[in-house]
Amino acid sequence: MLGTVLIILLILMLMGALPRWGHSRNWGYFPTGGLGLVLVVVVILVLMGRL
């Protein structure tokens, strides 16, 4: 349950950090890459049963 909630929150954060939005246009791709890495780690932990 907790893993599913974390994945959903991270996906929403990724969508908010995409550079096409006006508030994040000057950020570049750094926030998206960082959140993507966190999402991959959480997915791996969920699949391994550690979360």
mmCIF entry with sequence, helices, sheets and N, C-alpha, C, O atoms, coordinates in Angstrom:
data_MODEL
# 
_entry.id   MODEL 
# 
_entity.id                         1 
_entity.type                       polymer 
_entity.pdbx_number_of_molecules   1 
# 
_entity_poly.entity_id                      1 
_entity_poly.type                           'polypeptide(L)' 
_entity_poly.nstd_linkage                   no 
_entity_poly.nstd_monomer                   no 
_entity_poly.pdbx_seq_one_letter_code       MLGTVLIILLILMLMGALPRWGHSRNWGYFPTGGLGLVLVVVVILVLMGRL 
_entity_poly.pdbx_seq_one_letter_code_can   MLGTVLIILLILMLMGALPRWGHSRNWGYFPTGGLGLVLVVVVILVLMGRL 
_entity_poly.pdbx_strand_id                 A 
# 
loop_
_entity_poly_seq.entity_id 
_entity_poly_seq.num 
_entity_poly_seq.mon_id 
_entity_poly_seq.hetero 
1 1  MET n 
1 2  LEU n 
1 3  GLY n 
1 4  THR n 
1 5  VAL n 
1 6  LEU n 
1 7  ILE n 
1 8  ILE n 
1 9  LEU n 
1 10 LEU n 
1 11 ILE n 
1 12 LEU n 
1 13 MET n 
1 14 LEU n 
1 15 MET n 
1 16 GLY n 
1 17 ALA n 
1 18 LEU n 
1 19 PRO n 
1 20 ARG n 
1 21 TRP n 
1 22 GLY n 
1 23 HIS n 
1 24 SER n 
1 25 ARG n 
1 26 ASN n 
1 27 TRP n 
1 28 GLY n 
1 29 TYR n 
1 30 PHE n 
1 31 PRO n 
1 32 THR n 
1 33 GLY n 
1 34 GLY n 
1 35 LEU n 
1 36 GLY n 
1 37 LEU n 
1 38 VAL n 
1 39 LEU n 
1 40 VAL n 
1 41 VAL n 
1 42 VAL n 
1 43 VAL n 
1 44 ILE n 
1 45 LEU n 
1 46 VAL n 
1 47 LEU n 
1 48 MET n 
1 49 GLY n 
1 50 ARG n 
1 51 LEU n 
# 
_struct_asym.id          A 
_struct_asym.entity_id   1 
# 
loop_
_struct_conf.conf_type_id 
_struct_conf.id 
_struct_conf.pdbx_PDB_helix_id 
_struct_conf.beg_label_comp_id 
_struct_conf.beg_label_asym_id 
_struct_conf.beg_label_seq_id 
_struct_conf.pdbx_beg_PDB_ins_code 
_struct_conf.end_label_comp_id 
_struct_conf.end_label_asym_id 
_struct_conf.end_label_seq_id 
_struct_conf.pdbx_end_PDB_ins_code 
_struct_conf.beg_auth_comp_id 
_struct_conf.beg_auth_asym_id 
_struct_conf.beg_auth_seq_id 
_struct_conf.end_auth_comp_id 
_struct_conf.end_auth_asym_id 
_struct_conf.end_auth_seq_id 
_struct_conf.pdbx_PDB_helix_class 
_struct_conf.details 
_struct_conf.pdbx_PDB_helix_length 
HELX_P HELX_P1 AA1 LEU A 2  ? ALA A 17 ? LEU A 2  ALA A 17 1 ? 16 
HELX_P HELX_P2 AA2 GLY A 22 ? TRP A 27 ? GLY A 22 TRP A 27 5 ? 6  
HELX_P HELX_P3 AA3 PHE A 30 ? MET A 48 ? PHE A 30 MET A 48 1 ? 19 
# 
_struct_conf_type.id          HELX_P 
_struct_conf_type.criteria    ? 
_struct_conf_type.reference   ? 
# 
loop_
_atom_site.group_PDB 
_atom_site.id 
_atom_site.type_symbol 
_atom_site.label_atom_id 
_atom_site.label_alt_id 
_atom_site.label_comp_id 
_atom_site.label_asym_id 
_atom_site.label_entity_id 
_atom_site.label_seq_id 
_atom_site.pdbx_PDB_ins_code 
_atom_site.Cartn_x 
_atom_site.Cartn_y 
_atom_site.Cartn_z 
_atom_site.occupancy 
_atom_site.B_iso_or_equiv 
_atom_site.pdbx_formal_charge 
_atom_site.auth_seq_id 
_atom_site.auth_comp_id 
_atom_site.auth_asym_id 
_atom_site.auth_atom_id 
_atom_site.pdbx_PDB_model_num 
ATOM 1   N N  . MET A 1 1  ? 0.822  -1.193 0.000   1.00 0.00 ? 1  MET A N  1 
ATOM 2   C CA . MET A 1 1  ? 0.000  0.000  0.000   1.00 0.00 ? 1  MET A CA 1 
ATOM 3   C C  . MET A 1 1  ? 0.867  1.258  0.000   1.00 0.00 ? 1  MET A C  1 
ATOM 4   O O  . MET A 1 1  ? 0.640  2.174  -0.791  1.00 0.00 ? 1  MET A O  1 
ATOM 5   N N  . LEU A 1 2  ? 1.849  1.298  0.879   1.00 0.00 ? 2  LEU A N  1 
ATOM 6   C CA . LEU A 1 2  ? 2.724  2.459  0.967   1.00 0.00 ? 2  LEU A CA 1 
ATOM 7   C C  . LEU A 1 2  ? 3.529  2.635  -0.312  1.00 0.00 ? 2  LEU A C  1 
ATOM 8   O O  . LEU A 1 2  ? 3.744  3.759  -0.765  1.00 0.00 ? 2  LEU A O  1 
ATOM 9   N N  . GLY A 1 3  ? 3.971  1.538  -0.890  1.00 0.00 ? 3  GLY A N  1 
ATOM 10  C CA . GLY A 1 3  ? 4.733  1.608  -2.136  1.00 0.00 ? 3  GLY A CA 1 
ATOM 11  C C  . GLY A 1 3  ? 3.908  2.182  -3.270  1.00 0.00 ? 3  GLY A C  1 
ATOM 12  O O  . GLY A 1 3  ? 4.416  2.969  -4.069  1.00 0.00 ? 3  GLY A O  1 
ATOM 13  N N  . THR A 1 4  ? 2.638  1.798  -3.353  1.00 0.00 ? 4  THR A N  1 
ATOM 14  C CA . THR A 1 4  ? 1.762  2.317  -4.396  1.00 0.00 ? 4  THR A CA 1 
ATOM 15  C C  . THR A 1 4  ? 1.547  3.811  -4.239  1.00 0.00 ? 4  THR A C  1 
ATOM 16  O O  . THR A 1 4  ? 1.570  4.548  -5.225  1.00 0.00 ? 4  THR A O  1 
ATOM 17  N N  . VAL A 1 5  ? 1.340  4.260  -3.025  1.00 0.00 ? 5  VAL A N  1 
ATOM 18  C CA . VAL A 1 5  ? 1.157  5.693  -2.764  1.00 0.00 ? 5  VAL A CA 1 
ATOM 19  C C  . VAL A 1 5  ? 2.421  6.462  -3.131  1.00 0.00 ? 5  VAL A C  1 
ATOM 20  O O  . VAL A 1 5  ? 2.338  7.534  -3.731  1.00 0.00 ? 5  VAL A O  1 
ATOM 21  N N  . LEU A 1 6  ? 3.591  5.930  -2.779  1.00 0.00 ? 6  LEU A N  1 
ATOM 22  C CA . LEU A 1 6  ? 4.843  6.595  -3.119  1.00 0.00 ? 6  LEU A CA 1 
ATOM 23  C C  . LEU A 1 6  ? 5.037  6.693  -4.631  1.00 0.00 ? 6  LEU A C  1 
ATOM 24  O O  . LEU A 1 6  ? 5.480  7.726  -5.134  1.00 0.00 ? 6  LEU A O  1 
ATOM 25  N N  . ILE A 1 7  ? 4.715  5.643  -5.345  1.00 0.00 ? 7  ILE A N  1 
ATOM 26  C CA . ILE A 1 7  ? 4.860  5.660  -6.801  1.00 0.00 ? 7  ILE A CA 1 
ATOM 27  C C  . ILE A 1 7  ? 3.932  6.698  -7.413  1.00 0.00 ? 7  ILE A C  1 
ATOM 28  O O  . ILE A 1 7  ? 4.346  7.443  -8.301  1.00 0.00 ? 7  ILE A O  1 
ATOM 29  N N  . ILE A 1 8  ? 2.695  6.763  -6.961  1.00 0.00 ? 8  ILE A N  1 
ATOM 30  C CA . ILE A 1 8  ? 1.747  7.746  -7.492  1.00 0.00 ? 8  ILE A CA 1 
ATOM 31  C C  . ILE A 1 8  ? 2.225  9.166  -7.209  1.00 0.00 ? 8  ILE A C  1 
ATOM 32  O O  . ILE A 1 8  ? 2.165  10.027 -8.087  1.00 0.00 ? 8  ILE A O  1 
ATOM 33  N N  . LEU A 1 9  ? 2.699  9.417  -5.990  1.00 0.00 ? 9  LEU A N  1 
ATOM 34  C CA . LEU A 1 9  ? 3.201  10.746 -5.648  1.00 0.00 ? 9  LEU A CA 1 
ATOM 35  C C  . LEU A 1 9  ? 4.419  11.124 -6.487  1.00 0.00 ? 9  LEU A C  1 
ATOM 36  O O  . LEU A 1 9  ? 4.534  12.266 -6.934  1.00 0.00 ? 9  LEU A O  1 
ATOM 37  N N  . LEU A 1 10 ? 5.316  10.184 -6.700  1.00 0.00 ? 10 LEU A N  1 
ATOM 38  C CA . LEU A 1 10 ? 6.501  10.472 -7.501  1.00 0.00 ? 10 LEU A CA 1 
ATOM 39  C C  . LEU A 1 10 ? 6.148  10.737 -8.958  1.00 0.00 ? 10 LEU A C  1 
ATOM 40  O O  . LEU A 1 10 ? 6.765  11.592 -9.594  1.00 0.00 ? 10 LEU A O  1 
ATOM 41  N N  . ILE A 1 11 ? 5.177  10.026 -9.493  1.00 0.00 ? 11 ILE A N  1 
ATOM 42  C CA . ILE A 1 11 ? 4.745  10.277 -10.869 1.00 0.00 ? 11 ILE A CA 1 
ATOM 43  C C  . ILE A 1 11 ? 4.130  11.667 -10.987 1.00 0.00 ? 11 ILE A C  1 
ATOM 44  O O  . ILE A 1 11 ? 4.386  12.377 -11.959 1.00 0.00 ? 11 ILE A O  1 
ATOM 45  N N  . LEU A 1 12 ? 3.327  12.059 -10.010 1.00 0.00 ? 12 LEU A N  1 
ATOM 46  C CA . LEU A 1 12 ? 2.753  13.406 -10.028 1.00 0.00 ? 12 LEU A CA 1 
ATOM 47  C C  . LEU A 1 12 ? 3.838  14.468 -9.906  1.00 0.00 ? 12 LEU A C  1 
ATOM 48  O O  . LEU A 1 12 ? 3.754  15.510 -10.557 1.00 0.00 ? 12 LEU A O  1 
ATOM 49  N N  . MET A 1 13 ? 4.853  14.222 -9.084  1.00 0.00 ? 13 MET A N  1 
ATOM 50  C CA . MET A 1 13 ? 5.954  15.168 -8.953  1.00 0.00 ? 13 MET A CA 1 
ATOM 51  C C  . MET A 1 13 ? 6.745  15.267 -10.259 1.00 0.00 ? 13 MET A C  1 
ATOM 52  O O  . MET A 1 13 ? 7.192  16.351 -10.634 1.00 0.00 ? 13 MET A O  1 
ATOM 53  N N  . LEU A 1 14 ? 6.917  14.138 -10.949 1.00 0.00 ? 14 LEU A N  1 
ATOM 54  C CA . LEU A 1 14 ? 7.594  14.155 -12.246 1.00 0.00 ? 14 LEU A CA 1 
ATOM 55  C C  . LEU A 1 14 ? 6.826  14.997 -13.255 1.00 0.00 ? 14 LEU A C  1 
ATOM 56  O O  . LEU A 1 14 ? 7.421  15.760 -14.016 1.00 0.00 ? 14 LEU A O  1 
ATOM 57  N N  . MET A 1 15 ? 5.520  14.858 -13.258 1.00 0.00 ? 15 MET A N  1 
ATOM 58  C CA . MET A 1 15 ? 4.712  15.639 -14.186 1.00 0.00 ? 15 MET A CA 1 
ATOM 59  C C  . MET A 1 15 ? 4.807  17.131 -13.868 1.00 0.00 ? 15 MET A C  1 
ATOM 60  O O  . MET A 1 15 ? 4.817  17.953 -14.784 1.00 0.00 ? 15 MET A O  1 
ATOM 61  N N  . GLY A 1 16 ? 4.877  17.485 -12.608 1.00 0.00 ? 16 GLY A N  1 
ATOM 62  C CA . GLY A 1 16 ? 4.998  18.888 -12.217 1.00 0.00 ? 16 GLY A CA 1 
ATOM 63  C C  . GLY A 1 16 ? 6.361  19.472 -12.502 1.00 0.00 ? 16 GLY A C  1 
ATOM 64  O O  . GLY A 1 16 ? 6.491  20.690 -12.632 1.00 0.00 ? 16 GLY A O  1 
ATOM 65  N N  . ALA A 1 17 ? 7.382  18.639 -12.601 1.00 0.00 ? 17 ALA A N  1 
ATOM 66  C CA . ALA A 1 17 ? 8.739  19.123 -12.821 1.00 0.00 ? 17 ALA A CA 1 
ATOM 67  C C  . ALA A 1 17 ? 9.132  19.151 -14.291 1.00 0.00 ? 17 ALA A C  1 
ATOM 68  O O  . ALA A 1 17 ? 10.236 19.588 -14.617 1.00 0.00 ? 17 ALA A O  1 
ATOM 69  N N  . LEU A 1 18 ? 8.267  18.700 -15.180 1.00 0.00 ? 18 LEU A N  1 
ATOM 70  C CA . LEU A 1 18 ? 8.593  18.722 -16.604 1.00 0.00 ? 18 LEU A CA 1 
ATOM 71  C C  . LEU A 1 18 ? 8.778  20.166 -17.074 1.00 0.00 ? 18 LEU A C  1 
ATOM 72  O O  . LEU A 1 18 ? 8.002  21.041 -16.690 1.00 0.00 ? 18 LEU A O  1 
ATOM 73  N N  . PRO A 1 19 ? 9.781  20.421 -17.886 1.00 0.00 ? 19 PRO A N  1 
ATOM 74  C CA . PRO A 1 19 ? 10.092 21.789 -18.294 1.00 0.00 ? 19 PRO A CA 1 
ATOM 75  C C  . PRO A 1 19 ? 9.053  22.456 -19.196 1.00 0.00 ? 19 PRO A C  1 
ATOM 76  O O  . PRO A 1 19 ? 9.181  23.646 -19.482 1.00 0.00 ? 19 PRO A O  1 
ATOM 77  N N  . ARG A 1 20 ? 8.049  21.747 -19.644 1.00 0.00 ? 20 ARG A N  1 
ATOM 78  C CA . ARG A 1 20 ? 7.070  22.377 -20.539 1.00 0.00 ? 20 ARG A CA 1 
ATOM 79  C C  . ARG A 1 20 ? 6.106  23.289 -19.788 1.00 0.00 ? 20 ARG A C  1 
ATOM 80  O O  . ARG A 1 20 ? 5.442  24.126 -20.399 1.00 0.00 ? 20 ARG A O  1 
ATOM 81  N N  . TRP A 1 21 ? 6.025  23.132 -18.453 1.00 0.00 ? 21 TRP A N  1 
ATOM 82  C CA . TRP A 1 21 ? 5.156  23.989 -17.660 1.00 0.00 ? 21 TRP A CA 1 
ATOM 83  C C  . TRP A 1 21 ? 5.830  25.337 -17.441 1.00 0.00 ? 21 TRP A C  1 
ATOM 84  O O  . TRP A 1 21 ? 7.056  25.419 -17.363 1.00 0.00 ? 21 TRP A O  1 
ATOM 85  N N  . GLY A 1 22 ? 5.033  26.384 -17.341 1.00 0.00 ? 22 GLY A N  1 
ATOM 86  C CA . GLY A 1 22 ? 5.556  27.732 -17.210 1.00 0.00 ? 22 GLY A CA 1 
ATOM 87  C C  . GLY A 1 22 ? 6.381  27.953 -15.953 1.00 0.00 ? 22 GLY A C  1 
ATOM 88  O O  . GLY A 1 22 ? 7.396  28.650 -15.992 1.00 0.00 ? 22 GLY A O  1 
ATOM 89  N N  . HIS A 1 23 ? 5.954  27.364 -14.833 1.00 0.00 ? 23 HIS A N  1 
ATOM 90  C CA . HIS A 1 23 ? 6.658  27.611 -13.573 1.00 0.00 ? 23 HIS A CA 1 
ATOM 91  C C  . HIS A 1 23 ? 8.000  26.885 -13.493 1.00 0.00 ? 23 HIS A C  1 
ATOM 92  O O  . HIS A 1 23 ? 8.829  27.221 -12.647 1.00 0.00 ? 23 HIS A O  1 
ATOM 93  N N  . SER A 1 24 ? 8.223  25.904 -14.352 1.00 0.00 ? 24 SER A N  1 
ATOM 94  C CA . SER A 1 24 ? 9.468  25.139 -14.267 1.00 0.00 ? 24 SER A CA 1 
ATOM 95  C C  . SER A 1 24 ? 10.288 25.203 -15.558 1.00 0.00 ? 24 SER A C  1 
ATOM 96  O O  . SER A 1 24 ? 11.195 24.393 -15.748 1.00 0.00 ? 24 SER A O  1 
ATOM 97  N N  . ARG A 1 25 ? 9.989  26.134 -16.428 1.00 0.00 ? 25 ARG A N  1 
ATOM 98  C CA . ARG A 1 25 ? 10.661 26.195 -17.719 1.00 0.00 ? 25 ARG A CA 1 
ATOM 99  C C  . ARG A 1 25 ? 12.156 26.480 -17.569 1.00 0.00 ? 25 ARG A C  1 
ATOM 100 O O  . ARG A 1 25 ? 12.956 25.959 -18.346 1.00 0.00 ? 25 ARG A O  1 
ATOM 101 N N  . ASN A 1 26 ? 12.547 27.288 -16.595 1.00 0.00 ? 26 ASN A N  1 
ATOM 102 C CA . ASN A 1 26 ? 13.948 27.664 -16.423 1.00 0.00 ? 26 ASN A CA 1 
ATOM 103 C C  . ASN A 1 26 ? 14.754 26.640 -15.613 1.00 0.00 ? 26 ASN A C  1 
ATOM 104 O O  . ASN A 1 26 ? 15.966 26.795 -15.466 1.00 0.00 ? 26 ASN A O  1 
ATOM 105 N N  . TRP A 1 27 ? 14.113 25.621 -15.097 1.00 0.00 ? 27 TRP A N  1 
ATOM 106 C CA . TRP A 1 27 ? 14.816 24.635 -14.274 1.00 0.00 ? 27 TRP A CA 1 
ATOM 107 C C  . TRP A 1 27 ? 15.657 23.683 -15.104 1.00 0.00 ? 27 TRP A C  1 
ATOM 108 O O  . TRP A 1 27 ? 16.645 23.145 -14.603 1.00 0.00 ? 27 TRP A O  1 
ATOM 109 N N  . GLY A 1 28 ? 15.294 23.463 -16.354 1.00 0.00 ? 28 GLY A N  1 
ATOM 110 C CA . GLY A 1 28 ? 15.981 22.472 -17.169 1.00 0.00 ? 28 GLY A CA 1 
ATOM 111 C C  . GLY A 1 28 ? 15.463 21.078 -16.848 1.00 0.00 ? 28 GLY A C  1 
ATOM 112 O O  . GLY A 1 28 ? 14.339 20.911 -16.374 1.00 0.00 ? 28 GLY A O  1 
ATOM 113 N N  . TYR A 1 29 ? 16.303 20.079 -17.114 1.00 0.00 ? 29 TYR A N  1 
ATOM 114 C CA . TYR A 1 29 ? 15.887 18.685 -16.915 1.00 0.00 ? 29 TYR A CA 1 
ATOM 115 C C  . TYR A 1 29 ? 16.371 18.104 -15.594 1.00 0.00 ? 29 TYR A C  1 
ATOM 116 O O  . TYR A 1 29 ? 16.120 16.931 -15.318 1.00 0.00 ? 29 TYR A O  1 
ATOM 117 N N  . PHE A 1 30 ? 17.057 18.888 -14.771 1.00 0.00 ? 30 PHE A N  1 
ATOM 118 C CA . PHE A 1 30 ? 17.596 18.347 -13.520 1.00 0.00 ? 30 PHE A CA 1 
ATOM 119 C C  . PHE A 1 30 ? 16.519 17.814 -12.585 1.00 0.00 ? 30 PHE A C  1 
ATOM 120 O O  . PHE A 1 30 ? 16.665 16.687 -12.111 1.00 0.00 ? 30 PHE A O  1 
ATOM 121 N N  . PRO A 1 31 ? 15.434 18.555 -12.285 1.00 0.00 ? 31 PRO A N  1 
ATOM 122 C CA . PRO A 1 31 ? 14.427 17.998 -11.364 1.00 0.00 ? 31 PRO A CA 1 
ATOM 123 C C  . PRO A 1 31 ? 13.777 16.729 -11.895 1.00 0.00 ? 31 PRO A C  1 
ATOM 124 O O  . PRO A 1 31 ? 13.514 15.799 -11.132 1.00 0.00 ? 31 PRO A O  1 
ATOM 125 N N  . THR A 1 32 ? 13.520 16.684 -13.186 1.00 0.00 ? 32 THR A N  1 
ATOM 126 C CA . THR A 1 32 ? 12.895 15.501 -13.761 1.00 0.00 ? 32 THR A CA 1 
ATOM 127 C C  . THR A 1 32 ? 13.821 14.296 -13.667 1.00 0.00 ? 32 THR A C  1 
ATOM 128 O O  . THR A 1 32 ? 13.377 13.191 -13.355 1.00 0.00 ? 32 THR A O  1 
ATOM 129 N N  . GLY A 1 33 ? 15.104 14.506 -13.936 1.00 0.00 ? 33 GLY A N  1 
ATOM 130 C CA . GLY A 1 33 ? 16.062 13.402 -13.842 1.00 0.00 ? 33 GLY A CA 1 
ATOM 131 C C  . GLY A 1 33 ? 16.218 12.897 -12.425 1.00 0.00 ? 33 GLY A C  1 
ATOM 132 O O  . GLY A 1 33 ? 16.294 11.689 -12.199 1.00 0.00 ? 33 GLY A O  1 
ATOM 133 N N  . GLY A 1 34 ? 16.266 13.813 -11.464 1.00 0.00 ? 34 GLY A N  1 
ATOM 134 C CA . GLY A 1 34 ? 16.391 13.423 -10.061 1.00 0.00 ? 34 GLY A CA 1 
ATOM 135 C C  . GLY A 1 34 ? 15.166 12.672 -9.564  1.00 0.00 ? 34 GLY A C  1 
ATOM 136 O O  . GLY A 1 34 ? 15.289 11.651 -8.887  1.00 0.00 ? 34 GLY A O  1 
ATOM 137 N N  . LEU A 1 35 ? 13.982 13.178 -9.900  1.00 0.00 ? 35 LEU A N  1 
ATOM 138 C CA . LEU A 1 35 ? 12.757 12.496 -9.496  1.00 0.00 ? 35 LEU A CA 1 
ATOM 139 C C  . LEU A 1 35 ? 12.600 11.165 -10.219 1.00 0.00 ? 35 LEU A C  1 
ATOM 140 O O  . LEU A 1 35 ? 12.068 10.208 -9.657  1.00 0.00 ? 35 LEU A O  1 
ATOM 141 N N  . GLY A 1 36 ? 13.059 11.103 -11.458 1.00 0.00 ? 36 GLY A N  1 
ATOM 142 C CA . GLY A 1 36 ? 13.011 9.828  -12.192 1.00 0.00 ? 36 GLY A CA 1 
ATOM 143 C C  . GLY A 1 36 ? 13.887 8.775  -11.539 1.00 0.00 ? 36 GLY A C  1 
ATOM 144 O O  . GLY A 1 36 ? 13.518 7.603  -11.467 1.00 0.00 ? 36 GLY A O  1 
ATOM 145 N N  . LEU A 1 37 ? 15.045 9.200  -11.066 1.00 0.00 ? 37 LEU A N  1 
ATOM 146 C CA . LEU A 1 37 ? 15.939 8.272  -10.373 1.00 0.00 ? 37 LEU A CA 1 
ATOM 147 C C  . LEU A 1 37 ? 15.307 7.776  -9.073  1.00 0.00 ? 37 LEU A C  1 
ATOM 148 O O  . LEU A 1 37 ? 15.386 6.589  -8.754  1.00 0.00 ? 37 LEU A O  1 
ATOM 149 N N  . VAL A 1 38 ? 14.688 8.675  -8.331  1.00 0.00 ? 38 VAL A N  1 
ATOM 150 C CA . VAL A 1 38 ? 13.996 8.275  -7.096  1.00 0.00 ? 38 VAL A CA 1 
ATOM 151 C C  . VAL A 1 38 ? 12.858 7.317  -7.424  1.00 0.00 ? 38 VAL A C  1 
ATOM 152 O O  . VAL A 1 38 ? 12.644 6.343  -6.702  1.00 0.00 ? 38 VAL A O  1 
ATOM 153 N N  . LEU A 1 39 ? 12.128 7.580  -8.498  1.00 0.00 ? 39 LEU A N  1 
ATOM 154 C CA . LEU A 1 39 ? 11.032 6.695  -8.905  1.00 0.00 ? 39 LEU A CA 1 
ATOM 155 C C  . LEU A 1 39 ? 11.545 5.304  -9.244  1.00 0.00 ? 39 LEU A C  1 
ATOM 156 O O  . LEU A 1 39 ? 10.928 4.310  -8.861  1.00 0.00 ? 39 LEU A O  1 
ATOM 157 N N  . VAL A 1 40 ? 12.647 5.218  -9.945  1.00 0.00 ? 40 VAL A N  1 
ATOM 158 C CA . VAL A 1 40 ? 13.229 3.918  -10.293 1.00 0.00 ? 40 VAL A CA 1 
ATOM 159 C C  . VAL A 1 40 ? 13.636 3.158  -9.035  1.00 0.00 ? 40 VAL A C  1 
ATOM 160 O O  . VAL A 1 40 ? 13.396 1.955  -8.934  1.00 0.00 ? 40 VAL A O  1 
ATOM 161 N N  . VAL A 1 41 ? 14.250 3.847  -8.077  1.00 0.00 ? 41 VAL A N  1 
ATOM 162 C CA . VAL A 1 41 ? 14.663 3.199  -6.825  1.00 0.00 ? 41 VAL A CA 1 
ATOM 163 C C  . VAL A 1 41 ? 13.444 2.687  -6.061  1.00 0.00 ? 41 VAL A C  1 
ATOM 164 O O  . VAL A 1 41 ? 13.462 1.570  -5.544  1.00 0.00 ? 41 VAL A O  1 
ATOM 165 N N  . VAL A 1 42 ? 12.392 3.490  -5.987  1.00 0.00 ? 42 VAL A N  1 
ATOM 166 C CA . VAL A 1 42 ? 11.181 3.061  -5.263  1.00 0.00 ? 42 VAL A CA 1 
ATOM 167 C C  . VAL A 1 42 ? 10.536 1.873  -5.959  1.00 0.00 ? 42 VAL A C  1 
ATOM 168 O O  . VAL A 1 42 ? 10.086 0.941  -5.293  1.00 0.00 ? 42 VAL A O  1 
ATOM 169 N N  . VAL A 1 43 ? 10.483 1.888  -7.282  1.00 0.00 ? 43 VAL A N  1 
ATOM 170 C CA . VAL A 1 43 ? 9.900  0.754  -8.018  1.00 0.00 ? 43 VAL A CA 1 
ATOM 171 C C  . VAL A 1 43 ? 10.716 -0.511 -7.768  1.00 0.00 ? 43 VAL A C  1 
ATOM 172 O O  . VAL A 1 43 ? 10.145 -1.584 -7.575  1.00 0.00 ? 43 VAL A O  1 
ATOM 173 N N  . ILE A 1 44 ? 12.029 -0.401 -7.769  1.00 0.00 ? 44 ILE A N  1 
ATOM 174 C CA . ILE A 1 44 ? 12.866 -1.568 -7.502  1.00 0.00 ? 44 ILE A CA 1 
ATOM 175 C C  . ILE A 1 44 ? 12.640 -2.089 -6.088  1.00 0.00 ? 44 ILE A C  1 
ATOM 176 O O  . ILE A 1 44 ? 12.564 -3.300 -5.881  1.00 0.00 ? 44 ILE A O  1 
ATOM 177 N N  . LEU A 1 45 ? 12.532 -1.191 -5.113  1.00 0.00 ? 45 LEU A N  1 
ATOM 178 C CA . LEU A 1 45 ? 12.282 -1.616 -3.735  1.00 0.00 ? 45 LEU A CA 1 
ATOM 179 C C  . LEU A 1 45 ? 10.919 -2.287 -3.599  1.00 0.00 ? 45 LEU A C  1 
ATOM 180 O O  . LEU A 1 45 ? 10.779 -3.265 -2.865  1.00 0.00 ? 45 LEU A O  1 
ATOM 181 N N  . VAL A 1 46 ? 9.917  -1.769 -4.300  1.00 0.00 ? 46 VAL A N  1 
ATOM 182 C CA . VAL A 1 46 ? 8.584  -2.378 -4.242  1.00 0.00 ? 46 VAL A CA 1 
ATOM 183 C C  . VAL A 1 46 ? 8.616  -3.769 -4.869  1.00 0.00 ? 46 VAL A C  1 
ATOM 184 O O  . VAL A 1 46 ? 8.029  -4.710 -4.333  1.00 0.00 ? 46 VAL A O  1 
ATOM 185 N N  . LEU A 1 47 ? 9.301  -3.897 -6.003  1.00 0.00 ? 47 LEU A N  1 
ATOM 186 C CA . LEU A 1 47 ? 9.357  -5.203 -6.656  1.00 0.00 ? 47 LEU A CA 1 
ATOM 187 C C  . LEU A 1 47 ? 10.147 -6.221 -5.844  1.00 0.00 ? 47 LEU A C  1 
ATOM 188 O O  . LEU A 1 47 ? 9.860  -7.417 -5.903  1.00 0.00 ? 47 LEU A O  1 
ATOM 189 N N  . MET A 1 48 ? 11.134 -5.762 -5.092  1.00 0.00 ? 48 MET A N  1 
ATOM 190 C CA . MET A 1 48 ? 11.916 -6.674 -4.247  1.00 0.00 ? 48 MET A CA 1 
ATOM 191 C C  . MET A 1 48 ? 11.204 -6.992 -2.929  1.00 0.00 ? 48 MET A C  1 
ATOM 192 O O  . MET A 1 48 ? 11.639 -7.869 -2.184  1.00 0.00 ? 48 MET A O  1 
ATOM 193 N N  . GLY A 1 49 ? 10.117 -6.285 -2.645  1.00 0.00 ? 49 GLY A N  1 
ATOM 194 C CA . GLY A 1 49 ? 9.364  -6.533 -1.422  1.00 0.00 ? 49 GLY A CA 1 
ATOM 195 C C  . GLY A 1 49 ? 9.947  -5.859 -0.197  1.00 0.00 ? 49 GLY A C  1 
ATOM 196 O O  . GLY A 1 49 ? 9.609  -6.240 0.924   1.00 0.00 ? 49 GLY A O  1 
ATOM 197 N N  . ARG A 1 50 ? 10.802 -4.882 -0.369  1.00 0.00 ? 50 ARG A N  1 
ATOM 198 C CA . ARG A 1 50 ? 11.434 -4.199 0.764   1.00 0.00 ? 50 ARG A CA 1 
ATOM 199 C C  . ARG A 1 50 ? 10.649 -2.984 1.215   1.00 0.00 ? 50 ARG A C  1 
ATOM 200 O O  . ARG A 1 50 ? 10.976 -2.394 2.244   1.00 0.00 ? 50 ARG A O  1 
ATOM 201 N N  . LEU A 1 51 ? 9.625  -2.594 0.477   1.00 0.00 ? 51 LEU A N  1 
ATOM 202 C CA . LEU A 1 51 ? 8.878  -1.389 0.827   1.00 0.00 ? 51 LEU A CA 1 
ATOM 203 C C  . LEU A 1 51 ? 7.411  -1.708 0.936   1.00 0.00 ? 51 LEU A C  1 
ATOM 204 O O  . LEU A 1 51 ? 6.606  -0.822 1.224   1.00 0.00 ? 51 LEU A O  1 
# 
